[in-house]
Amino acid sequence: MGDMDDRDLQDGDEAGQKQGMTRRRFLGAAAVTGAAAGLMGVGPISAAFAADDDLNAPEIAWDYETDVLVLGSGPAGMSCAAWAGRGGAEVMVLEMAAAIGGKGILAGGNLGIGGGTRMQKAQGMLETADIIYQDRTVEALRTDGQKMTIGDVDGGKHTVGQWRKISGCADADGLARVFADKSLDTWDWLDGLGCPFIKANVSAYANVYRGSRYYTTTAAQKVDRNGADGTMEAGGAGLLWPMFDDATAHGAQFFMSHKMTQLIREGDRSGRVVGVEATHDGKTLYFRARKGVFLGTGSWNGSANLKKLFLPWLSMYPHVSGQPYVMNDGSGIEAAIEAGASLTTDRGSDWHGWHRHPGTVWHSMSAPYGMPGTAEPSTATCIYVNADGNRFMNEEIGEDNPAWIGGNPPFYFAQLCSQQKADKDGPIVWIILDETARAAQSLDFTVDTTVQSDMYATAATIAELAPKIGMTAAALGDTVTKYNAFVGATDTDFGKKSMTAAIATGPFHAVKWGIQKHNTLGGVTINDKAQVMDWSSRVIPGLYAAGESAGGMDLIGLAKPIVFGRVAGEWAAQETTTSPAPTHVTLKADHASLAVGKLATLSSVLSGSDGIPSGAAVSFEVKKPGESSFHAIVSRKVTDTGAASTRYKLAKKGTYSFRARFLATADFATSASKVVKVASK
């Protein structure tokens, strides 16, 4: 940027700023056009990059080609694949796991899509698209008689109209309207596919975090319907398998154990996303998408970098829902950021964002994936202690509901635990209870069947139990003795209300909490067509997203990914696959050589048989003496005749290569560029 004159620095500030951003694989115009001319369909064909002396742009030998390339086979990806296929597009789906379904196939199957379904009507439940839209957008409590009771910091209780939405968490422009308008038709589609719906249900806060006032329950089905991987069942499977059948019926091809490693975009964050790089069995493969790439790769749950960005204390938690069946590592969102995508943060950590299970690090798992854990011991008959054997919280604080403590901001169970010492599985928090409490609930602590061996211990006395879980007998003994004194009196340490029995009858039990981040909110920014937006609120051509990969709508669960996956599939299928204009870029310099310190004047003209698209622009780029790649100087909108110009200062001796390149728009892909050279002396 130091070689620009003042005018170019100001006008080209956006292009200039991009020079300092980390770059991955971005393609020059001629490279994509040349590769497209020799596309070979399916592989295996090794991908090779050949540098062009003039354009310095890599040429890709694509291993596979399709219309719509879907990344991820969870609820968002499966919906996108089905609807893109229904729209006549050729579809390929890349799934990094060995099995389909993502995290969604393990879900309970509570579907927050409504708007007047047959089940809602049969049960006398009134809901329309406009009601859904109002519930998403109106900053007011409901007045239809639906009530909720809330507490204040002083222990008071107040009954008021139920929330329509979480105050202050506004949906992005247009998303609420599309969600509302597409809900009923999407539910009817799933119903027509044979999804095993049970009934419509009323939930106190369903419209707040699920999307519909009356969500639909789904019968549990086998996660692996072929029976090869045990008998684990989930309601999510009742949705994912019918969508899979619909996608394959419309021609979708699934590539399992294929992990996308980067998005491939033309230009330097200026052109279309035209495909991806992926790995499979140690090989690197290249997939081209003629119409669009869909990002359905899940949340940022497992990304150390994105956890630090969204909510730093989440870094204390290495495990997330879906493991070990699938891992949402955030790599899809990270790849989109590298390609120029912006982020939208809804909310970071609250409202049904967590799961906890005694005796296992996994959520809702069974053989062969992991231990299921045991039921939660009653908080009235147990205590929670940290690695030092000390209580640190009121055990009545629930899994993911906010706890108001002494007038302070609300804290959450996981947030309080994050302040404790940790090991490889996260914060160390043990539940301590006696045999009377265990027997009263019939809690099953069978090692390697219900609980993990490293997450459970038992002993005849507290003194013998303590060293088995890494703490001193004195520390744990003092904690239990002090707590027992509160029973029948007052918990002066943490204000626990219900303490029905002392911890006094052996054998004594210690079971460790496994804590997992469940849903996340926030992701890449999308518009009402599920197109991904950049940091200047411009569409990134050829890139779509939905589900937990996308932000902009404060909803959790299955509704948002299925609805917006459908939206993305419908629009991606309609994308054009050709670039009608322009076909040529000319570039001239006023002099073949200039003295050091002088300004080179560069003039470019776009031309093409189909004319010049509205809003067309040219990117002026430079490769300075001794450099191996081009860098953006400035972008200029062209005149009606296709003309554009700029100036550039020659700061040192040597040969400068200048490039003029047509910038892609939502309607036209990059298709032409030109290079000239100017010597400085």
C-alpha positions as CSV (number, residue, x, y, z in Angstrom):
1,M,0.0,0.0,0.0
2,G,3.0,2.3,0.4
3,D,3.3,2.8,-3.4
4,M,-0.2,4.2,-3.8
5,D,-0.9,7.9,-4.3
6,D,-3.2,9.5,-1.9
7,R,-6.2,9.4,-4.1
8,D,-5.9,5.7,-4.8
9,L,-5.3,5.0,-1.1
10,Q,-8.6,6.7,-0.2
11,D,-10.7,5.3,-3.1
12,G,-9.2,1.8,-2.9
13,D,-9.0,1.5,0.9
14,E,-11.2,-1.6,1.0
15,A,-9.1,-3.4,-1.7
16,G,-5.9,-2.3,0.0
17,Q,-7.0,-3.5,3.4
18,K,-7.4,-7.0,2.0
19,Q,-3.7,-7.2,1.3
20,G,-3.0,-7.6,5.0
21,M,-5.5,-10.5,5.5
22,T,-4.5,-14.1,5.5
23,R,-4.9,-15.7,2.1
24,R,-5.7,-19.3,1.1
25,R,-6.6,-20.5,-2.4
26,F,-8.0,-17.8,-4.6
27,L,-8.2,-18.1,-8.3
28,G,-7.5,-15.7,-11.1
29,A,-10.1,-15.4,-13.9
30,A,-8.2,-17.2,-16.6
31,A,-7.4,-20.1,-14.4
32,V,-11.1,-20.9,-13.7
33,T,-12.1,-20.4,-17.3
34,G,-9.3,-22.7,-18.5
35,A,-10.1,-25.4,-15.9
36,A,-13.8,-25.3,-16.8
37,A,-13.0,-25.9,-20.4
38,G,-11.5,-29.2,-19.7
39,L,-13.6,-30.5,-16.8
40,M,-13.5,-34.2,-16.6
41,G,-16.5,-35.0,-14.3
42,V,-15.6,-37.7,-11.8
43,G,-12.1,-38.8,-10.7
44,P,-9.9,-40.1,-9.5
45,I,-7.7,-37.6,-11.2
46,S,-4.9,-35.9,-9.3
47,A,-5.3,-32.2,-8.8
48,A,-2.3,-30.1,-10.0
49,F,-1.6,-26.3,-9.8
50,A,0.5,-24.7,-12.6
51,A,1.6,-21.1,-12.2
52,D,1.0,-18.8,-15.1
53,D,3.9,-16.4,-15.8
54,D,1.6,-13.5,-16.6
55,L,-1.4,-14.1,-14.4
56,N,0.4,-15.9,-11.5
57,A,-2.9,-17.8,-10.9
58,P,-3.2,-21.5,-10.3
59,E,-5.1,-23.8,-12.6
60,I,-7.0,-26.6,-10.9
61,A,-7.6,-30.0,-12.2
62,W,-10.9,-30.8,-10.7
63,D,-11.5,-34.3,-9.5
64,Y,-15.3,-33.9,-9.3
65,E,-17.9,-31.5,-10.7
66,T,-21.5,-30.9,-9.8
67,D,-24.0,-28.1,-9.7
68,V,-24.5,-27.7,-6.0
69,L,-21.9,-28.9,-3.5
70,V,-23.3,-29.5,0.0
71,L,-20.8,-29.5,2.9
72,G,-22.3,-31.6,5.8
73,S,-25.1,-34.1,6.0
74,G,-26.9,-32.8,9.1
75,P,-30.4,-31.2,9.1
76,A,-29.3,-28.2,7.1
77,G,-27.2,-30.0,4.6
78,M,-29.8,-32.8,4.1
79,S,-32.6,-30.3,3.5
80,C,-30.4,-28.3,1.1
81,A,-29.5,-31.4,-0.9
82,A,-33.1,-32.6,-1.2
83,W,-34.4,-29.2,-2.3
84,A,-31.5,-28.5,-4.7
85,G,-32.2,-31.8,-6.3
86,R,-35.9,-31.1,-6.4
87,G,-35.0,-27.9,-8.3
88,G,-33.2,-29.9,-11.0
89,A,-29.6,-29.4,-9.8
90,E,-27.0,-32.1,-9.7
91,V,-25.9,-32.5,-6.1
92,M,-22.9,-33.9,-4.2
93,V,-22.7,-34.0,-0.4
94,L,-19.4,-34.1,1.4
95,E,-19.5,-35.4,5.0
96,M,-16.4,-35.5,7.1
97,A,-17.8,-38.3,9.4
98,A,-18.2,-41.9,8.4
99,A,-22.0,-41.8,8.9
100,I,-24.7,-39.4,7.8
101,G,-26.8,-37.0,9.9
102,G,-24.3,-34.8,11.8
103,K,-25.4,-33.8,15.3
104,G,-29.0,-33.5,14.2
105,I,-29.6,-37.2,13.7
106,L,-29.0,-37.6,17.5
107,A,-31.5,-34.9,18.5
108,G,-34.6,-35.6,20.4
109,G,-36.8,-34.8,17.4
110,N,-38.7,-31.8,18.8
111,L,-39.4,-29.9,15.7
112,G,-40.2,-26.2,16.1
113,I,-41.8,-25.8,12.7
114,G,-45.5,-24.9,12.5
115,G,-47.8,-22.3,11.0
116,G,-51.0,-24.3,10.9
117,T,-50.0,-28.0,10.6
118,R,-52.6,-30.7,10.4
119,M,-51.6,-31.8,13.9
120,Q,-51.9,-28.3,15.3
121,K,-55.4,-27.9,13.7
122,A,-56.5,-31.3,15.0
123,Q,-55.6,-30.2,18.5
124,G,-57.2,-26.8,18.2
125,M,-54.0,-24.9,18.2
126,L,-54.0,-21.6,16.3
127,E,-50.8,-20.6,14.5
128,T,-50.2,-18.9,11.2
129,A,-47.1,-17.5,9.4
130,D,-48.0,-14.0,10.6
131,I,-48.1,-15.3,14.2
132,I,-44.7,-16.9,13.8
133,Y,-43.4,-13.7,12.3
134,Q,-44.8,-11.5,15.1
135,D,-43.4,-13.9,17.7
136,R,-39.9,-13.4,16.1
137,T,-40.1,-9.6,15.8
138,V,-42.5,-8.0,18.3
139,E,-40.7,-6.7,21.4
140,A,-43.6,-7.3,23.7
141,L,-45.1,-10.0,25.9
142,R,-48.0,-12.1,24.6
143,T,-51.5,-11.1,25.4
144,D,-53.3,-14.3,24.4
145,G,-53.5,-15.6,28.0
146,Q,-50.3,-17.6,27.8
147,K,-48.4,-16.8,31.1
148,M,-45.0,-17.4,32.6
149,T,-43.6,-16.9,36.1
150,I,-40.3,-15.3,36.6
151,G,-38.3,-14.6,39.7
152,D,-36.3,-11.6,40.8
153,V,-33.0,-11.4,42.6
154,D,-34.8,-11.1,46.0
155,G,-36.7,-14.3,45.6
156,G,-40.0,-12.7,44.5
157,K,-42.2,-14.4,41.9
158,H,-44.1,-12.5,39.2
159,T,-46.6,-13.9,36.7
160,V,-46.8,-12.1,33.4
161,G,-47.5,-12.7,29.7
162,Q,-45.2,-15.1,28.0
163,W,-42.3,-13.9,25.9
164,R,-42.6,-13.7,22.2
165,K,-38.9,-13.5,21.8
166,I,-35.8,-12.8,23.8
167,S,-35.6,-9.0,24.2
168,G,-32.7,-7.5,22.4
169,C,-31.9,-10.5,20.2
170,A,-33.3,-9.3,16.9
171,D,-33.3,-11.5,13.8
172,A,-31.3,-10.3,10.8
173,D,-33.1,-8.5,8.0
174,G,-35.6,-10.7,6.3
175,L,-34.9,-14.0,8.1
176,A,-37.9,-14.0,10.3
177,R,-40.3,-13.4,7.4
178,V,-38.8,-16.2,5.3
179,F,-38.8,-18.6,8.3
180,A,-42.4,-17.8,9.0
181,D,-43.5,-18.1,5.4
182,K,-41.6,-21.3,4.7
183,S,-42.5,-23.1,7.9
184,L,-45.8,-24.7,7.1
185,D,-44.8,-25.9,3.6
186,T,-41.6,-27.4,5.0
187,W,-43.5,-29.2,7.7
188,D,-45.9,-30.6,5.1
189,W,-42.9,-31.7,3.0
190,L,-41.5,-33.7,6.0
191,D,-44.9,-35.1,6.8
192,G,-45.3,-36.2,3.2
193,L,-41.9,-37.9,3.4
194,G,-43.2,-40.1,6.1
195,C,-41.4,-38.6,9.1
196,P,-42.9,-40.3,12.2
197,F,-44.6,-37.3,13.8
198,I,-46.4,-38.0,17.0
199,K,-48.3,-34.9,18.0
200,A,-48.1,-31.1,18.4
201,N,-47.1,-30.0,21.8
202,V,-47.4,-26.8,23.9
203,S,-44.2,-25.6,25.5
204,A,-43.9,-22.7,27.8
205,Y,-41.1,-21.1,25.8
206,A,-41.2,-23.1,22.5
207,N,-41.7,-20.1,20.3
208,V,-38.8,-18.3,22.0
209,Y,-36.1,-20.8,21.2
210,R,-37.6,-23.4,18.9
211,G,-39.5,-21.3,16.4
212,S,-43.2,-22.4,16.8
213,R,-45.6,-22.1,19.7
214,Y,-46.6,-25.7,19.2
215,Y,-43.6,-27.9,18.3
216,T,-44.0,-31.4,16.9
217,T,-42.5,-34.5,18.6
218,T,-41.0,-37.2,16.4
219,A,-40.8,-40.9,17.2
220,A,-37.3,-42.2,17.9
221,Q,-35.8,-44.3,15.1
222,K,-32.5,-46.1,14.7
223,V,-29.5,-43.8,14.2
224,D,-28.0,-46.5,12.0
225,R,-31.0,-48.1,10.3
226,N,-28.8,-50.7,8.7
227,G,-28.1,-52.1,12.2
228,A,-24.3,-52.2,12.0
229,D,-23.7,-49.8,14.9
230,G,-25.8,-51.0,17.8
231,T,-29.3,-50.1,18.6
232,M,-29.1,-46.4,19.5
233,E,-32.3,-44.5,18.6
234,A,-33.2,-40.8,18.4
235,G,-36.0,-38.6,17.2
236,G,-33.6,-36.8,14.9
237,A,-33.1,-40.0,13.0
238,G,-36.9,-40.0,12.2
239,L,-36.3,-36.7,10.3
240,L,-32.8,-37.2,8.8
241,W,-33.4,-40.6,7.1
242,P,-36.5,-39.5,5.2
243,M,-34.7,-36.4,4.0
244,F,-31.8,-38.6,3.0
245,D,-34.1,-40.8,1.0
246,D,-35.6,-37.7,-0.7
247,A,-32.2,-36.3,-1.5
248,T,-30.9,-39.6,-3.1
249,A,-34.2,-40.0,-4.9
250,H,-33.4,-36.7,-6.6
251,G,-29.9,-37.8,-7.5
252,A,-27.7,-36.6,-4.6
253,Q,-24.4,-38.4,-4.2
254,F,-22.9,-38.7,-0.8
255,F,-19.1,-38.8,-0.1
256,M,-18.5,-40.0,3.4
257,S,-15.2,-39.3,5.4
258,H,-14.5,-36.4,3.1
259,K,-13.4,-33.3,5.0
260,M,-13.5,-29.9,3.4
261,T,-10.2,-28.1,4.1
262,Q,-10.8,-24.8,2.2
263,L,-13.2,-23.0,0.0
264,I,-11.9,-22.0,-3.4
265,R,-12.9,-18.5,-4.5
266,E,-12.0,-16.6,-7.6
267,G,-9.8,-13.6,-7.2
268,D,-8.7,-12.1,-3.9
269,R,-12.1,-12.3,-2.1
270,S,-13.8,-10.7,-5.0
271,G,-15.2,-13.5,-7.2
272,R,-17.4,-16.5,-6.9
273,V,-16.9,-19.5,-4.6
274,V,-16.4,-22.2,-7.3
275,G,-15.5,-25.2,-5.3
276,V,-13.6,-26.7,-2.4
277,E,-10.5,-28.6,-1.5
278,A,-11.1,-31.7,0.6
279,T,-9.2,-34.7,2.0
280,H,-10.1,-38.4,2.0
281,D,-7.9,-41.3,3.0
282,G,-4.9,-39.0,3.0
283,K,-5.5,-37.7,-0.5
284,T,-6.3,-34.1,-1.5
285,L,-9.3,-33.8,-3.8
286,Y,-10.9,-30.8,-5.6
287,F,-14.6,-30.5,-6.1
288,R,-16.1,-27.9,-8.5
289,A,-19.5,-26.4,-7.9
290,R,-21.1,-24.8,-11.0
291,K,-23.9,-23.2,-9.2
292,G,-23.0,-23.0,-5.5
293,V,-21.4,-24.3,-2.4
294,F,-23.5,-24.8,0.7
295,L,-22.0,-24.6,4.2
296,G,-23.8,-26.9,6.6
297,T,-20.8,-27.9,8.6
298,G,-22.2,-27.2,12.0
299,S,-21.3,-24.9,14.8
300,W,-18.1,-23.4,16.2
301,N,-18.5,-25.6,19.3
302,G,-15.2,-27.4,18.8
303,S,-13.0,-24.6,17.4
304,A,-10.5,-23.2,19.9
305,N,-10.1,-20.0,17.9
306,L,-13.8,-19.3,17.5
307,K,-14.6,-20.1,21.2
308,K,-12.0,-17.4,22.1
309,L,-13.7,-15.0,19.7
310,F,-17.3,-15.6,20.8
311,L,-17.0,-16.4,24.5
312,P,-13.5,-17.0,25.9
313,W,-14.4,-19.0,28.9
314,L,-15.9,-21.7,26.6
315,S,-12.3,-22.7,26.0
316,M,-12.5,-24.6,29.3
317,Y,-14.8,-27.1,27.7
318,P,-13.3,-29.5,25.1
319,H,-16.4,-31.7,24.6
320,V,-19.5,-30.8,22.7
321,S,-22.8,-32.4,21.9
322,G,-22.6,-34.9,19.1
323,Q,-19.3,-36.4,20.1
324,P,-18.0,-39.0,19.5
325,Y,-20.5,-39.6,16.6
326,V,-19.5,-36.4,15.0
327,M,-17.4,-33.4,15.9
328,N,-18.4,-29.8,15.1
329,D,-14.9,-28.4,14.8
330,G,-15.8,-25.0,13.4
331,S,-13.6,-25.6,10.3
332,G,-16.4,-24.7,7.9
333,I,-17.0,-21.3,9.5
334,E,-13.2,-20.7,9.7
335,A,-12.9,-21.5,5.9
336,A,-15.7,-19.1,5.1
337,I,-14.0,-16.4,7.1
338,E,-10.8,-17.0,5.1
339,A,-12.9,-16.6,1.9
340,G,-14.2,-13.2,3.1
341,A,-17.4,-14.1,5.1
342,S,-18.5,-11.9,7.9
343,L,-19.9,-13.1,11.3
344,T,-23.1,-12.5,13.0
345,T,-23.2,-13.1,16.8
346,D,-26.7,-13.8,18.2
347,R,-25.9,-14.7,21.8
348,G,-23.0,-16.5,23.2
349,S,-23.8,-19.0,25.9
350,D,-27.3,-19.0,27.4
351,W,-30.7,-20.6,26.9
352,H,-30.5,-24.3,26.5
353,G,-26.9,-24.0,25.5
354,W,-25.6,-26.8,27.7
355,H,-25.9,-30.4,28.6
356,R,-24.5,-32.2,31.7
357,H,-24.4,-35.9,32.5
358,P,-23.1,-37.7,35.6
359,G,-20.5,-40.3,34.7
360,T,-19.9,-39.6,31.0
361,V,-18.3,-36.9,28.9
362,W,-20.8,-37.6,26.1
363,H,-24.4,-36.4,25.6
364,S,-27.2,-38.9,24.7
365,M,-24.8,-41.6,23.7
366,S,-25.0,-45.4,24.0
367,A,-23.1,-48.3,22.6
368,P,-21.0,-48.4,20.5
369,Y,-20.2,-44.7,20.9
370,G,-19.9,-44.2,24.6
371,M,-21.4,-44.5,28.1
372,P,-24.9,-43.0,28.6
373,G,-24.2,-41.9,32.1
374,T,-26.7,-42.0,34.9
375,A,-29.7,-39.9,36.0
376,E,-28.9,-36.7,37.9
377,P,-28.9,-37.2,41.7
378,S,-31.4,-35.1,43.5
379,T,-29.8,-31.8,44.5
380,A,-31.5,-32.1,47.9
381,T,-29.3,-35.1,48.9
382,C,-25.9,-34.3,47.3
383,I,-23.2,-31.7,47.0
384,Y,-20.9,-30.6,44.2
385,V,-17.2,-30.2,45.0
386,N,-14.2,-29.1,42.9
387,A,-10.8,-30.7,42.6
388,D,-9.8,-29.4,46.1
389,G,-12.8,-31.0,47.7
390,N,-14.7,-27.7,48.3
391,R,-18.2,-26.7,47.5
392,F,-18.3,-23.7,45.2
393,M,-21.9,-23.2,44.2
394,N,-25.6,-23.7,45.1
395,E,-26.3,-27.2,43.7
396,E,-29.9,-26.1,42.8
397,I,-28.5,-24.1,39.8
398,G,-29.8,-26.1,36.9
399,E,-28.2,-27.3,33.7
400,D,-28.7,-24.2,31.6
401,N,-31.1,-21.8,33.5
402,P,-29.6,-18.6,34.7
403,A,-29.0,-18.3,38.5
404,W,-29.5,-14.9,40.0
405,I,-27.1,-14.5,42.9
406,G,-27.1,-11.6,45.2
407,G,-28.1,-9.0,42.7
408,N,-25.2,-9.9,40.4
409,P,-25.7,-10.7,36.7
410,P,-27.0,-14.2,36.0
411,F,-24.5,-17.0,36.1
412,Y,-24.8,-20.4,34.6
413,F,-23.8,-23.8,35.9
414,A,-21.1,-24.2,33.2
415,Q,-19.9,-20.6,33.8
416,L,-19.4,-21.2,37.5
417,C,-17.7,-24.6,36.8
418,S,-15.4,-23.0,34.3
419,Q,-13.7,-21.1,37.2
420,Q,-12.6,-24.4,38.8
421,K,-9.5,-26.5,38.1
422,A,-9.7,-28.6,35.0
423,D,-8.3,-31.7,33.4
424,K,-8.4,-33.1,29.8
425,D,-12.2,-33.3,30.0
426,G,-12.8,-29.8,31.3
427,P,-13.6,-28.4,34.8
428,I,-13.3,-31.0,37.6
429,V,-16.7,-31.2,39.4
430,W,-17.7,-34.2,41.5
431,I,-21.1,-35.1,42.8
432,I,-20.9,-36.5,46.4
433,L,-23.8,-38.6,47.8
434,D,-24.4,-41.5,50.1
435,E,-26.0,-44.9,49.6
436,T,-29.4,-43.8,51.0
437,A,-29.6,-41.1,48.3
438,R,-28.5,-43.5,45.5
439,A,-30.9,-46.2,46.5
440,A,-33.8,-43.8,46.8
441,Q,-33.4,-42.9,43.1
442,S,-32.2,-46.3,42.0
443,L,-29.2,-44.7,40.4
444,D,-27.1,-47.1,38.3
445,F,-23.4,-46.7,38.7
446,T,-22.2,-49.7,36.7
447,V,-18.7,-49.0,35.5
448,D,-18.2,-49.4,31.7
449,T,-21.9,-49.9,31.2
450,T,-23.5,-46.7,32.5
451,V,-20.5,-44.7,33.8
452,Q,-16.9,-44.3,32.7
453,S,-14.3,-45.9,35.0
454,D,-12.5,-42.6,35.4
455,M,-15.7,-40.7,36.3
456,Y,-16.9,-42.8,39.3
457,A,-15.6,-44.0,42.6
458,T,-17.1,-45.6,45.7
459,A,-15.8,-46.3,49.2
460,A,-17.0,-47.3,52.6
461,T,-16.1,-43.9,54.2
462,I,-15.6,-40.4,53.0
463,A,-11.9,-40.6,54.1
464,E,-11.4,-43.6,51.8
465,L,-13.4,-42.0,48.9
466,A,-11.3,-38.8,48.8
467,P,-8.0,-40.1,47.5
468,K,-9.8,-42.1,44.8
469,I,-10.9,-38.8,43.2
470,G,-7.7,-36.9,43.8
471,M,-8.3,-34.9,47.0
472,T,-7.3,-35.2,50.6
473,A,-9.5,-36.9,53.2
474,A,-9.3,-33.9,55.4
475,A,-10.6,-31.5,52.7
476,L,-13.5,-33.6,51.6
477,G,-14.3,-34.6,55.1
478,D,-14.5,-31.0,56.3
479,T,-16.8,-30.1,53.4
480,V,-19.2,-32.9,54.1
481,T,-19.2,-32.2,57.8
482,K,-20.0,-28.5,57.3
483,Y,-22.7,-29.3,54.7
484,N,-24.4,-31.8,57.1
485,A,-24.6,-29.1,59.7
486,F,-26.6,-27.0,57.3
487,V,-29.3,-29.7,56.8
488,G,-32.3,-28.7,58.8
489,A,-30.9,-25.2,59.2
490,T,-29.5,-22.6,56.8
491,D,-26.9,-22.9,54.0
492,T,-24.9,-19.8,54.9
493,D,-22.3,-20.5,52.2
494,F,-24.4,-20.6,49.0
495,G,-28.1,-20.2,50.0
496,K,-29.3,-23.7,49.0
497,K,-33.0,-24.0,49.9
498,S,-33.8,-27.7,49.8
499,M,-31.5,-30.0,51.9
500,T,-33.6,-33.1,52.9
501,A,-30.9,-35.4,54.2
502,A,-27.3,-35.4,55.5
503,I,-24.6,-37.3,53.6
504,A,-24.1,-39.9,56.2
505,T,-24.7,-43.6,55.2
506,G,-22.0,-45.6,53.5
507,P,-21.0,-46.7,51.0
508,F,-20.4,-43.2,49.6
509,H,-20.3,-42.4,46.0
510,A,-18.5,-39.8,43.8
511,V,-19.6,-39.3,40.2
512,K,-18.1,-36.7,38.0
513,W,-20.0,-34.3,35.9
514,G,-19.5,-34.5,32.2
515,I,-20.4,-31.0,30.7
516,Q,-20.9,-30.4,27.0
517,K,-21.6,-27.3,25.0
518,H,-24.8,-28.1,23.1
519,N,-26.2,-25.4,20.8
520,T,-24.3,-22.4,19.8
521,L,-25.6,-19.2,18.4
522,G,-23.8,-17.0,15.9
523,G,-22.0,-17.9,12.6
524,V,-21.5,-16.6,9.2
525,T,-23.9,-13.8,8.1
526,I,-26.6,-14.8,5.7
527,N,-29.4,-13.0,3.9
528,D,-33.0,-14.1,3.3
529,K,-31.8,-16.4,0.4
530,A,-29.3,-18.0,2.8
531,Q,-26.5,-16.4,0.8
532,V,-23.3,-15.7,2.8
533,M,-22.4,-12.0,3.1
534,D,-19.0,-10.3,3.4
535,W,-17.9,-7.6,5.8
536,S,-19.4,-4.9,3.5
537,S,-22.8,-6.6,3.5
538,R,-22.3,-7.9,0.0
539,V,-23.3,-11.3,-1.2
540,I,-20.4,-13.7,-1.7
541,P,-21.4,-15.2,-5.1
542,G,-21.8,-19.0,-5.0
543,L,-21.7,-19.4,-1.2
544,Y,-24.7,-20.4,1.0
545,A,-25.1,-21.4,4.6
546,A,-27.6,-22.5,7.2
547,G,-27.9,-24.3,10.5
548,E,-25.4,-23.6,13.3
549,S,-22.9,-22.5,10.6
550,A,-25.0,-19.4,10.1
551,G,-25.9,-16.6,12.5
552,G,-28.6,-14.0,12.4
553,M,-31.6,-15.8,14.0
554,D,-31.8,-16.5,17.7
555,L,-33.2,-20.1,17.5
556,I,-31.8,-23.5,18.5
557,G,-32.8,-26.9,17.4
558,L,-33.9,-28.5,14.2
559,A,-36.3,-25.8,12.7
560,K,-33.8,-23.2,11.6
561,P,-31.4,-25.6,9.8
562,I,-34.2,-27.5,8.0
563,V,-36.0,-24.4,6.8
564,F,-33.0,-22.4,5.7
565,G,-31.3,-25.4,4.3
566,R,-34.3,-25.7,2.1
567,V,-34.1,-22.0,1.2
568,A,-30.5,-22.4,0.2
569,G,-31.2,-25.4,-1.9
570,E,-34.0,-23.7,-3.8
571,W,-32.0,-20.6,-4.6
572,A,-28.7,-22.4,-5.4
573,A,-30.5,-24.6,-7.9
574,Q,-31.6,-21.5,-9.7
575,E,-28.1,-20.1,-10.1
576,T,-26.8,-19.6,-13.6
577,T,-23.7,-21.7,-14.6
578,T,-22.3,-19.4,-17.3
579,S,-20.7,-16.0,-17.3
580,P,-22.2,-14.1,-20.3
581,A,-20.3,-10.8,-19.9
582,P,-17.8,-9.4,-20.2
583,T,-15.5,-11.6,-22.3
584,H,-12.5,-9.3,-22.6
585,V,-10.5,-6.9,-20.5
586,T,-7.9,-4.6,-22.1
587,L,-5.3,-2.7,-20.1
588,K,-2.9,0.1,-21.2
589,A,-0.2,2.0,-19.4
590,D,0.6,5.5,-20.6
591,H,4.4,4.7,-20.7
592,A,6.4,1.5,-21.1
593,S,8.9,2.9,-18.7
594,L,9.0,5.7,-16.1
595,A,11.4,7.2,-13.6
596,V,11.3,6.1,-10.0
597,G,8.8,8.2,-8.1
598,K,6.6,8.8,-11.1
599,L,2.9,7.9,-11.5
600,A,1.9,5.2,-14.0
601,T,-1.5,5.9,-15.5
602,L,-3.5,2.7,-16.2
603,S,-6.6,2.5,-18.4
604,S,-8.8,-0.5,-18.7
605,V,-11.9,-1.3,-20.8
606,L,-14.4,-4.2,-20.4
607,S,-16.1,-5.5,-23.5
608,G,-18.2,-8.5,-24.4
609,S,-20.8,-9.6,-26.9
610,D,-23.5,-9.5,-24.3
611,G,-22.7,-6.1,-23.0
612,I,-21.5,-4.8,-19.7
613,P,-23.5,-5.8,-16.5
614,S,-24.8,-3.1,-14.3
615,G,-22.4,-2.2,-11.5
616,A,-19.4,-3.9,-13.2
617,A,-16.0,-3.1,-11.8
618,V,-12.4,-3.7,-12.6
619,S,-9.8,-4.6,-10.0
620,F,-6.4,-3.0,-10.6
621,E,-3.6,-5.1,-9.2
622,V,0.2,-4.9,-9.0
623,K,3.1,-7.3,-8.8
624,K,6.1,-5.2,-7.6
625,P,9.7,-5.9,-8.5
626,G,10.9,-9.0,-6.7
627,E,7.4,-10.1,-5.7
628,S,5.8,-13.4,-6.9
629,S,2.2,-12.5,-6.6
630,F,-0.3,-9.8,-7.4
631,H,-1.9,-7.5,-4.8
632,A,-5.0,-5.4,-5.1
633,I,-4.5,-1.7,-5.6
634,V,-8.0,-0.4,-6.0
635,S,-11.3,-1.4,-7.6
636,R,-13.1,1.0,-10.0
637,K,-16.6,0.9,-11.3
638,V,-16.6,1.2,-15.1
639,T,-18.5,3.7,-17.2
640,D,-21.2,2.9,-19.7
641,T,-18.5,2.2,-22.2
642,G,-16.7,-0.2,-19.9
643,A,-13.8,2.2,-19.1
644,A,-12.0,2.6,-15.9
645,S,-8.6,4.0,-14.8
646,T,-6.2,4.6,-11.9
647,R,-2.7,5.7,-11.1
648,Y,0.2,4.1,-9.3
649,K,3.5,5.4,-8.0
650,L,6.7,3.5,-9.0
651,A,8.7,3.6,-5.8
652,K,11.8,1.6,-6.8
653,K,13.7,0.3,-9.8
654,G,12.6,-2.8,-11.6
655,T,9.7,-4.2,-13.6
656,Y,6.1,-3.7,-12.4
657,S,3.4,-6.0,-13.6
658,F,-0.1,-4.6,-13.6
659,R,-3.3,-6.6,-13.9
660,A,-6.8,-5.5,-14.7
661,R,-9.4,-8.0,-13.8
662,F,-13.2,-8.0,-14.0
663,L,-14.7,-8.3,-10.5
664,A,-17.5,-10.9,-10.3
665,T,-21.0,-9.9,-9.2
666,A,-23.9,-12.0,-8.0
667,D,-24.9,-12.4,-11.7
668,F,-21.5,-12.7,-13.5
669,A,-18.5,-14.8,-12.6
670,T,-15.0,-13.6,-13.2
671,S,-14.2,-14.4,-16.8
672,A,-11.4,-12.1,-18.1
673,S,-8.2,-10.3,-17.2
674,K,-5.2,-8.6,-18.7
675,V,-1.6,-7.9,-17.7
676,V,0.9,-5.2,-18.8
677,K,4.4,-4.4,-17.6
678,V,6.0,-1.0,-16.9
679,A,9.8,-0.6,-16.2
680,S,11.0,1.9,-13.6
681,K,14.5,3.4,-14.0
